[in-house]
Amino acid sequence: MIRKFTGIMPALLTPYDEEGNILKKSVFALVDRLIAQGADGFYIVGATGEGVVLSLKQRITMVEYTMEAIHGRVKAIVHTGSINPDEAVELTRHAEQAGADAVSAVPPSYYFKYNNAETVEYYKRLAGATSLPFLMYATPALSTEGVNDIINELIKVENFIGLKDTRANYFEMWKLREQHGDSINIINGPDETLLCGLTMGADAGIGTTYNLMQDLFGALYKAFLAKDIILAQRYQTKINRVIKTLLDNNALRACKEYLTAKGIDMGITRFPRARRSQDEINAMVRTIDTQLALPL
């Protein structure tokens, strides 16, 4: 199998205003900026895109705006996971209608403690709702036990191609690559350990902070492909200094605040996330700009 997704793919932030309106102009501006910086594709309305706390209408609108903005220039994976499984099926069907290249979903709600067999059936239903390639979104916050066992069952489904792996368990990632070889598409999740994922067999990376540092992540990926691990480590170190600052300021909110300060209005983050003073935001922006200006 040819691995469908490779390279660096920002998990796109979703800009919306106080009334919940998706900011179309900002979607286009952000997509254009990231493609100009070398993005290989996008992951839409996932955790970074606040998908699970947006309304069905907001998610559909964000997907449609983003696909219009991409205009066939790069690939797009749409996250369709939902606590409501019927809604997840509807979103999966819509993603195909909107022109996505693949769909992906977190496991069903952890509130109900679904076992492996039930989780496999959930994914089979979603994959069966589309002809698009399908990827599991394996996240430590929501995943059931035995993700690799689930993958080993799902790989038998015709349009199942792999996973976005945010578990940060690189031995488990390695085992998937060792067992399935080129028949599985593995995408690294944690931004701060992209290089770890690449060395353990990941084909690509999807991440939140790619919205701010697409150029640095792209340079890391190219250094890895060129087998210059020392240079790749230097890029990862520079990236991680910025990530630490973002985490210290609530990463999702901080990414939106930073991009807004740089001229792309990203709106707000979902209630009950608190707002911050402009002085606090300005201080964070100065710190990040200083870190980005430092040599490798």
C-alpha positions as YAML, in Angstrom:
chain: A
units: angstrom
residues:
- id: 1
  name: MET
  ca: [0.00, 0.00, 0.00]
- id: 2
  name: ILE
  ca: [1.19, 3.50, -0.79]
- id: 3
  name: ARG
  ca: [1.04, 5.54, 2.40]
- id: 4
  name: LYS
  ca: [-1.49, 8.22, 1.61]
- id: 5
  name: PHE
  ca: [-0.41, 10.86, 4.13]
- id: 6
  name: THR
  ca: [3.16, 11.99, 4.63]
- id: 7
  name: GLY
  ca: [4.80, 15.20, 5.78]
- id: 8
  name: ILE
  ca: [3.59, 17.97, 8.05]
- id: 9
  name: MET
  ca: [-0.14, 18.58, 8.53]
- id: 10
  name: PRO
  ca: [-1.38, 21.29, 10.91]
- id: 11
  name: ALA
  ca: [-4.38, 20.40, 13.05]
- id: 12
  name: LEU
  ca: [-6.26, 23.49, 12.02]
- id: 13
  name: LEU
  ca: [-7.55, 25.91, 14.64]
- id: 14
  name: THR
  ca: [-11.21, 26.90, 14.28]
- id: 15
  name: PRO
  ca: [-11.78, 30.68, 14.40]
- id: 16
  name: TYR
  ca: [-15.20, 31.79, 15.65]
- id: 17
  name: ASP
  ca: [-16.67, 34.90, 17.25]
- id: 18
  name: GLU
  ca: [-18.73, 35.56, 20.40]
- id: 19
  name: GLU
  ca: [-21.93, 34.49, 18.62]
- id: 20
  name: GLY
  ca: [-20.35, 31.23, 17.44]
- id: 21
  name: ASN
  ca: [-20.03, 32.29, 13.80]
- id: 22
  name: ILE
  ca: [-17.11, 30.65, 11.99]
- id: 23
  name: LEU
  ca: [-14.82, 33.42, 10.70]
- id: 24
  name: LYS
  ca: [-14.51, 32.57, 7.02]
- id: 25
  name: LYS
  ca: [-11.96, 35.29, 6.26]
- id: 26
  name: SER
  ca: [-9.70, 33.98, 9.02]
- id: 27
  name: VAL
  ca: [-10.03, 30.38, 7.81]
- id: 28
  name: PHE
  ca: [-8.84, 31.45, 4.36]
- id: 29
  name: ALA
  ca: [-6.01, 33.58, 5.77]
- id: 30
  name: LEU
  ca: [-4.72, 30.79, 8.01]
- id: 31
  name: VAL
  ca: [-4.95, 28.12, 5.31]
- id: 32
  name: ASP
  ca: [-3.13, 30.35, 2.81]
- id: 33
  name: ARG
  ca: [-0.41, 31.21, 5.33]
- id: 34
  name: LEU
  ca: [0.24, 27.58, 6.24]
- id: 35
  name: ILE
  ca: [0.25, 26.34, 2.64]
- id: 36
  name: ALA
  ca: [2.70, 29.12, 1.76]
- id: 37
  name: GLN
  ca: [4.92, 27.83, 4.58]
- id: 38
  name: GLY
  ca: [4.86, 24.32, 3.15]
- id: 39
  name: ALA
  ca: [1.98, 22.49, 4.86]
- id: 40
  name: ASP
  ca: [1.31, 19.11, 3.26]
- id: 41
  name: GLY
  ca: [-2.31, 19.01, 4.39]
- id: 42
  name: PHE
  ca: [-4.69, 19.73, 7.26]
- id: 43
  name: TYR
  ca: [-6.57, 17.92, 10.01]
- id: 44
  name: ILE
  ca: [-9.92, 19.66, 10.46]
- id: 45
  name: VAL
  ca: [-12.20, 19.96, 13.54]
- id: 46
  name: GLY
  ca: [-10.20, 17.62, 15.71]
- id: 47
  name: ALA
  ca: [-9.20, 18.44, 19.28]
- id: 48
  name: THR
  ca: [-7.25, 21.51, 18.14]
- id: 49
  name: GLY
  ca: [-10.23, 22.58, 16.05]
- id: 50
  name: GLU
  ca: [-12.46, 22.18, 19.15]
- id: 51
  name: GLY
  ca: [-14.62, 19.83, 17.13]
- id: 52
  name: VAL
  ca: [-16.26, 17.93, 19.97]
- id: 53
  name: VAL
  ca: [-17.46, 21.13, 21.68]
- id: 54
  name: LEU
  ca: [-18.77, 22.77, 18.51]
- id: 55
  name: SER
  ca: [-22.31, 22.35, 17.25]
- id: 56
  name: LEU
  ca: [-23.04, 20.11, 14.28]
- id: 57
  name: LYS
  ca: [-23.68, 23.22, 12.17]
- id: 58
  name: GLN
  ca: [-20.40, 24.82, 13.23]
- id: 59
  name: ARG
  ca: [-18.44, 21.68, 12.38]
- id: 60
  name: ILE
  ca: [-20.06, 21.38, 8.96]
- id: 61
  name: THR
  ca: [-19.46, 25.06, 8.24]
- id: 62
  name: MET
  ca: [-15.79, 24.85, 9.27]
- id: 63
  name: VAL
  ca: [-15.24, 21.84, 7.02]
- id: 64
  name: GLU
  ca: [-16.91, 23.55, 4.06]
- id: 65
  name: TYR
  ca: [-14.97, 26.80, 4.53]
- id: 66
  name: THR
  ca: [-11.69, 24.93, 4.87]
- id: 67
  name: MET
  ca: [-12.23, 22.76, 1.80]
- id: 68
  name: GLU
  ca: [-13.10, 25.90, -0.17]
- id: 69
  name: ALA
  ca: [-9.94, 27.62, 1.11]
- id: 70
  name: ILE
  ca: [-7.72, 24.62, 0.31]
- id: 71
  name: HIS
  ca: [-9.12, 24.47, -3.23]
- id: 72
  name: GLY
  ca: [-7.41, 21.19, -3.98]
- id: 73
  name: ARG
  ca: [-3.90, 22.44, -3.20]
- id: 74
  name: VAL
  ca: [-3.15, 19.99, -0.36]
- id: 75
  name: LYS
  ca: [-4.86, 17.05, 1.33]
- id: 76
  name: ALA
  ca: [-7.42, 17.25, 4.11]
- id: 77
  name: ILE
  ca: [-8.47, 14.81, 6.82]
- id: 78
  name: VAL
  ca: [-11.74, 15.60, 8.59]
- id: 79
  name: HIS
  ca: [-12.28, 14.48, 12.17]
- id: 80
  name: THR
  ca: [-15.84, 13.19, 12.55]
- id: 81
  name: GLY
  ca: [-15.83, 11.70, 16.05]
- id: 82
  name: SER
  ca: [-18.72, 12.59, 18.34]
- id: 83
  name: ILE
  ca: [-20.25, 11.44, 21.62]
- id: 84
  name: ASN
  ca: [-23.41, 10.87, 19.57]
- id: 85
  name: PRO
  ca: [-22.62, 7.99, 17.16]
- id: 86
  name: ASP
  ca: [-25.42, 8.97, 14.77]
- id: 87
  name: GLU
  ca: [-23.90, 12.43, 14.52]
- id: 88
  name: ALA
  ca: [-20.49, 10.88, 13.85]
- id: 89
  name: VAL
  ca: [-21.99, 8.96, 10.91]
- id: 90
  name: GLU
  ca: [-23.62, 12.14, 9.58]
- id: 91
  name: LEU
  ca: [-20.35, 14.06, 9.83]
- id: 92
  name: THR
  ca: [-18.49, 11.23, 8.11]
- id: 93
  name: ARG
  ca: [-20.88, 11.30, 5.17]
- id: 94
  name: HIS
  ca: [-20.67, 15.08, 4.99]
- id: 95
  name: ALA
  ca: [-16.85, 15.02, 4.91]
- id: 96
  name: GLU
  ca: [-16.95, 12.95, 1.74]
- id: 97
  name: GLN
  ca: [-19.54, 15.26, 0.17]
- id: 98
  name: ALA
  ca: [-17.36, 18.26, 1.05]
- id: 99
  name: GLY
  ca: [-14.37, 16.81, -0.80]
- id: 100
  name: ALA
  ca: [-12.15, 15.57, 2.04]
- id: 101
  name: ASP
  ca: [-9.35, 13.11, 1.30]
- id: 102
  name: ALA
  ca: [-9.95, 11.01, 4.42]
- id: 103
  name: VAL
  ca: [-11.86, 10.89, 7.68]
- id: 104
  name: SER
  ca: [-10.74, 10.15, 11.22]
- id: 105
  name: ALA
  ca: [-12.42, 9.77, 14.60]
- id: 106
  name: VAL
  ca: [-11.67, 9.37, 18.28]
- id: 107
  name: PRO
  ca: [-13.10, 6.22, 19.91]
- id: 108
  name: PRO
  ca: [-16.67, 6.35, 21.25]
- id: 109
  name: SER
  ca: [-17.18, 8.22, 24.51]
- id: 110
  name: TYR
  ca: [-15.02, 7.05, 27.40]
- id: 111
  name: TYR
  ca: [-17.94, 7.76, 29.75]
- id: 112
  name: PHE
  ca: [-19.48, 4.40, 28.86]
- id: 113
  name: LYS
  ca: [-16.32, 2.25, 28.97]
- id: 114
  name: TYR
  ca: [-16.77, 0.45, 25.68]
- id: 115
  name: ASN
  ca: [-14.69, -2.69, 25.27]
- id: 116
  name: ASN
  ca: [-12.47, -3.50, 22.31]
- id: 117
  name: ALA
  ca: [-15.09, -5.45, 20.39]
- id: 118
  name: GLU
  ca: [-17.63, -2.63, 20.76]
- id: 119
  name: THR
  ca: [-15.07, -0.04, 19.71]
- id: 120
  name: VAL
  ca: [-14.19, -2.06, 16.63]
- id: 121
  name: GLU
  ca: [-17.88, -2.22, 15.65]
- id: 122
  name: TYR
  ca: [-18.16, 1.56, 16.13]
- id: 123
  name: TYR
  ca: [-15.28, 2.15, 13.74]
- id: 124
  name: LYS
  ca: [-16.64, -0.34, 11.24]
- id: 125
  name: ARG
  ca: [-19.91, 1.57, 11.15]
- id: 126
  name: LEU
  ca: [-18.13, 4.89, 10.56]
- id: 127
  name: ALA
  ca: [-15.84, 3.44, 7.91]
- id: 128
  name: GLY
  ca: [-18.87, 1.88, 6.24]
- id: 129
  name: ALA
  ca: [-20.52, 5.29, 5.95]
- id: 130
  name: THR
  ca: [-17.91, 6.50, 3.45]
- id: 131
  name: SER
  ca: [-15.73, 5.36, 0.58]
- id: 132
  name: LEU
  ca: [-12.93, 7.59, 1.85]
- id: 133
  name: PRO
  ca: [-9.84, 6.25, 3.61]
- id: 134
  name: PHE
  ca: [-10.42, 6.02, 7.36]
- id: 135
  name: LEU
  ca: [-8.00, 6.54, 10.27]
- id: 136
  name: MET
  ca: [-8.45, 5.93, 13.98]
- id: 137
  name: TYR
  ca: [-7.55, 8.83, 16.27]
- id: 138
  name: ALA
  ca: [-5.76, 7.15, 19.17]
- id: 139
  name: THR
  ca: [-5.61, 9.62, 22.04]
- id: 140
  name: PRO
  ca: [-4.60, 8.83, 25.64]
- id: 141
  name: ALA
  ca: [-7.54, 10.82, 26.99]
- id: 142
  name: LEU
  ca: [-10.21, 8.82, 25.16]
- id: 143
  name: SER
  ca: [-8.70, 5.59, 23.90]
- id: 144
  name: THR
  ca: [-9.79, 2.25, 25.25]
- id: 145
  name: GLU
  ca: [-7.24, -0.32, 26.38]
- id: 146
  name: GLY
  ca: [-5.40, -2.29, 23.74]
- id: 147
  name: VAL
  ca: [-5.30, 0.20, 20.87]
- id: 148
  name: ASN
  ca: [-2.96, -2.03, 18.89]
- id: 149
  name: ASP
  ca: [-5.40, -4.93, 19.24]
- id: 150
  name: ILE
  ca: [-8.15, -2.70, 17.85]
- id: 151
  name: ILE
  ca: [-5.93, -1.63, 14.96]
- id: 152
  name: ASN
  ca: [-5.14, -5.27, 14.19]
- id: 153
  name: GLU
  ca: [-8.87, -5.90, 13.72]
- id: 154
  name: LEU
  ca: [-9.60, -2.69, 11.83]
- id: 155
  name: ILE
  ca: [-6.79, -3.24, 9.34]
- id: 156
  name: LYS
  ca: [-9.03, -5.94, 7.85]
- id: 157
  name: VAL
  ca: [-11.61, -3.27, 6.89]
- id: 158
  name: GLU
  ca: [-11.19, -2.33, 3.23]
- id: 159
  name: ASN
  ca: [-10.91, 1.47, 3.61]
- id: 160
  name: PHE
  ca: [-9.15, 1.52, 6.99]
- id: 161
  name: ILE
  ca: [-5.59, 2.79, 6.41]
- id: 162
  name: GLY
  ca: [-4.12, 3.61, 9.84]
- id: 163
  name: LEU
  ca: [-4.16, 6.02, 12.72]
- id: 164
  name: LYS
  ca: [-3.30, 9.40, 14.12]
- id: 165
  name: ASP
  ca: [-1.34, 8.26, 17.16]
- id: 166
  name: THR
  ca: [-1.27, 10.72, 20.07]
- id: 167
  name: ARG
  ca: [-0.52, 8.15, 22.77]
- id: 168
  name: ALA
  ca: [3.20, 9.06, 22.94]
- id: 169
  name: ASN
  ca: [3.94, 5.37, 23.46]
- id: 170
  name: TYR
  ca: [6.60, 4.89, 20.85]
- id: 171
  name: PHE
  ca: [7.18, 1.23, 21.58]
- id: 172
  name: GLU
  ca: [3.52, 0.57, 20.70]
- id: 173
  name: MET
  ca: [3.91, 2.68, 17.55]
- id: 174
  name: TRP
  ca: [7.02, 0.72, 16.60]
- id: 175
  name: LYS
  ca: [5.17, -2.56, 17.08]
- id: 176
  name: LEU
  ca: [2.47, -1.45, 14.63]
- id: 177
  name: ARG
  ca: [5.06, -0.58, 12.01]
- id: 178
  name: GLU
  ca: [6.98, -3.81, 12.66]
- id: 179
  name: GLN
  ca: [3.84, -5.91, 12.34]
- id: 180
  name: HIS
  ca: [2.16, -4.20, 9.38]
- id: 181
  name: GLY
  ca: [5.03, -2.66, 7.44]
- id: 182
  name: ASP
  ca: [3.91, -0.49, 4.55]
- id: 183
  name: SER
  ca: [0.30, -1.63, 4.87]
- id: 184
  name: ILE
  ca: [-0.44, 0.95, 7.57]
- id: 185
  name: ASN
  ca: [-0.32, 4.77, 7.58]
- id: 186
  name: ILE
  ca: [0.93, 6.07, 10.96]
- id: 187
  name: ILE
  ca: [0.73, 9.77, 11.79]
- id: 188
  name: ASN
  ca: [2.45, 11.15, 14.89]
- id: 189
  name: GLY
  ca: [0.34, 13.23, 17.26]
- id: 190
  name: PRO
  ca: [2.41, 14.89, 20.04]
- id: 191
  name: ASP
  ca: [4.13, 18.00, 18.65]
- id: 192
  name: GLU
  ca: [6.91, 17.92, 21.24]
- id: 193
  name: THR
  ca: [7.99, 14.43, 20.17]
- id: 194
  name: LEU
  ca: [7.59, 14.50, 16.40]
- id: 195
  name: LEU
  ca: [11.17, 13.36, 15.95]
- id: 196
  name: CYS
  ca: [10.53, 10.40, 18.28]
- id: 197
  name: GLY
  ca: [7.56, 9.39, 16.16]
- id: 198
  name: LEU
  ca: [9.48, 9.66, 12.91]
- id: 199
  name: THR
  ca: [12.28, 7.46, 14.24]
- id: 200
  name: MET
  ca: [9.72, 4.85, 15.35]
- id: 201
  name: GLY
  ca: [8.04, 4.65, 11.97]
- id: 202
  name: ALA
  ca: [5.57, 7.55, 11.65]
- id: 203
  name: ASP
  ca: [4.96, 8.76, 8.09]
- id: 204
  name: ALA
  ca: [3.73, 12.21, 9.01]
- id: 205
  name: GLY
  ca: [2.87, 14.57, 11.83]
- id: 206
  name: ILE
  ca: [-0.34, 16.32, 12.80]
- id: 207
  name: GLY
  ca: [-0.23, 18.95, 15.51]
- id: 208
  name: THR
  ca: [-1.61, 22.06, 17.17]
- id: 209
  name: THR
  ca: [1.52, 24.18, 17.27]
- id: 210
  name: TYR
  ca: [2.12, 23.61, 13.56]
- id: 211
  name: ASN
  ca: [-0.31, 26.56, 13.19]
- id: 212
  name: LEU
  ca: [2.47, 28.78, 14.57]
- id: 213
  name: MET
  ca: [5.62, 26.93, 13.50]
- id: 214
  name: GLN
  ca: [4.84, 25.17, 10.22]
- id: 215
  name: ASP
  ca: [8.18, 26.26, 8.81]
- id: 216
  name: LEU
  ca: [10.16, 24.79, 11.73]
- id: 217
  name: PHE
  ca: [8.27, 21.50, 11.69]
- id: 218
  name: GLY
  ca: [8.76, 21.31, 7.93]
- id: 219
  name: ALA
  ca: [12.49, 21.87, 8.36]
- id: 220
  name: LEU
  ca: [12.64, 19.14, 11.03]
- id: 221
  name: TYR
  ca: [10.87, 16.70, 8.70]
- id: 222
  name: LYS
  ca: [13.22, 17.49, 5.81]
- id: 223
  name: ALA
  ca: [16.27, 17.08, 8.06]
- id: 224
  name: PHE
  ca: [14.96, 13.68, 9.16]
- id: 225
  name: LEU
  ca: [14.41, 12.55, 5.57]
- id: 226
  name: ALA
  ca: [17.96, 13.67, 4.79]
- id: 227
  name: LYS
  ca: [19.17, 11.52, 7.73]
- id: 228
  name: ASP
  ca: [20.57, 14.60, 9.48]
- id: 229
  name: ILE
  ca: [19.36, 13.62, 12.94]
- id: 230
  name: ILE
  ca: [21.50, 16.21, 14.73]
- id: 231
  name: LEU
  ca: [19.88, 19.02, 12.74]
- id: 232
  name: ALA
  ca: [16.44, 17.50, 13.31]
- id: 233
  name: GLN
  ca: [17.14, 17.42, 17.06]
- id: 234
  name: ARG
  ca: [18.07, 21.10, 16.98]
- id: 235
  name: TYR
  ca: [14.79, 21.97, 15.31]
- id: 236
  name: GLN
  ca: [12.85, 19.87, 17.83]
- id: 237
  name: THR
  ca: [14.63, 21.63, 20.70]
- id: 238
  name: LYS
  ca: [13.80, 25.07, 19.30]
- id: 239
  name: ILE
  ca: [10.20, 24.01, 18.75]
- id: 240
  name: ASN
  ca: [9.92, 22.61, 22.27]
- id: 241
  name: ARG
  ca: [11.00, 25.85, 23.91]
- id: 242
  name: VAL
  ca: [8.05, 27.55, 22.23]
- id: 243
  name: ILE
  ca: [5.73, 24.66, 23.08]
- id: 244
  name: LYS
  ca: [6.65, 25.02, 26.77]
- id: 245
  name: THR
  ca: [5.66, 28.69, 26.65]
- id: 246
  name: LEU
  ca: [2.40, 27.82, 24.92]
- id: 247
  name: LEU
  ca: [1.61, 25.10, 27.49]
- id: 248
  name: ASP
  ca: [2.34, 27.52, 30.32]
- id: 249
  name: ASN
  ca: [-0.33, 29.80, 28.81]
- id: 250
  name: ASN
  ca: [-2.90, 27.09, 27.90]
- id: 251
  name: ALA
  ca: [-1.73, 25.95, 24.49]
- id: 252
  name: LEU
  ca: [-4.97, 26.12, 22.50]
- id: 253
  name: ARG
  ca: [-5.95, 29.55, 23.76]
- id: 254
  name: ALA
  ca: [-2.35, 30.74, 23.44]
- id: 255
  name: CYS
  ca: [-2.13, 29.65, 19.79]
- id: 256
  name: LYS
  ca: [-5.27, 31.61, 18.98]
- id: 257
  name: GLU
  ca: [-4.02, 34.65, 20.88]
- id: 258
  name: TYR
  ca: [-0.65, 34.56, 19.13]
- id: 259
  name: LEU
  ca: [-2.13, 34.31, 15.63]
- id: 260
  name: THR
  ca: [-4.59, 37.10, 16.41]
- id: 261
  name: ALA
  ca: [-1.65, 39.27, 17.50]
- id: 262
  name: LYS
  ca: [-0.01, 38.49, 14.16]
- id: 263
  name: GLY
  ca: [-3.01, 39.68, 12.15]
- id: 264
  name: ILE
  ca: [-5.32, 36.67, 11.75]
- id: 265
  name: ASP
  ca: [-8.41, 37.07, 13.96]
- id: 266
  name: MET
  ca: [-8.89, 33.70, 15.61]
- id: 267
  name: GLY
  ca: [-11.78, 34.82, 17.79]
- id: 268
  name: ILE
  ca: [-12.33, 33.10, 21.13]
- id: 269
  name: THR
  ca: [-11.94, 29.67, 22.72]
- id: 270
  name: ARG
  ca: [-14.96, 27.78, 23.97]
- id: 271
  name: PHE
  ca: [-16.56, 28.68, 27.31]
- id: 272
  name: PRO
  ca: [-15.66, 28.07, 30.14]
- id: 273
  name: ARG
  ca: [-12.08, 28.87, 29.09]
- id: 274
  name: ALA
  ca: [-11.24, 32.23, 30.71]
- id: 275
  name: ARG
  ca: [-10.13, 35.27, 28.75]
- id: 276
  name: ARG
  ca: [-6.85, 37.01, 29.46]
- id: 277
  name: SER
  ca: [-5.78, 40.63, 29.64]
- id: 278
  name: GLN
  ca: [-4.04, 42.19, 26.67]
- id: 279
  name: ASP
  ca: [-0.96, 42.77, 28.82]
- id: 280
  name: GLU
  ca: [-0.72, 39.03, 29.53]
- id: 281
  name: ILE
  ca: [-1.11, 38.23, 25.86]
- id: 282
  name: ASN
  ca: [1.49, 40.79, 24.83]
- id: 283
  name: ALA
  ca: [4.01, 39.37, 27.30]
- id: 284
  name: MET
  ca: [3.49, 35.86, 25.90]
- id: 285
  name: VAL
  ca: [3.84, 37.07, 22.31]
- id: 286
  name: ARG
  ca: [7.13, 38.81, 23.14]
- id: 287
  name: THR
  ca: [8.48, 35.64, 24.77]
- id: 288
  name: ILE
  ca: [7.56, 33.48, 21.77]
- id: 289
  name: ASP
  ca: [8.96, 35.97, 19.27]
- id: 290
  name: THR
  ca: [12.22, 36.00, 21.22]
- id: 291
  name: GLN
  ca: [12.37, 32.19, 21.22]
- id: 292
  name: LEU
  ca: [11.63, 32.00, 17.51]
- id: 293
  name: ALA
  ca: [14.41, 34.49, 16.78]
- id: 294
  name: LEU
  ca: [17.05, 32.44, 18.57]
- id: 295
  name: PRO
  ca: [19.48, 30.45, 16.38]
- id: 296
  name: LEU
  ca: [19.35, 26.69, 16.37]
...
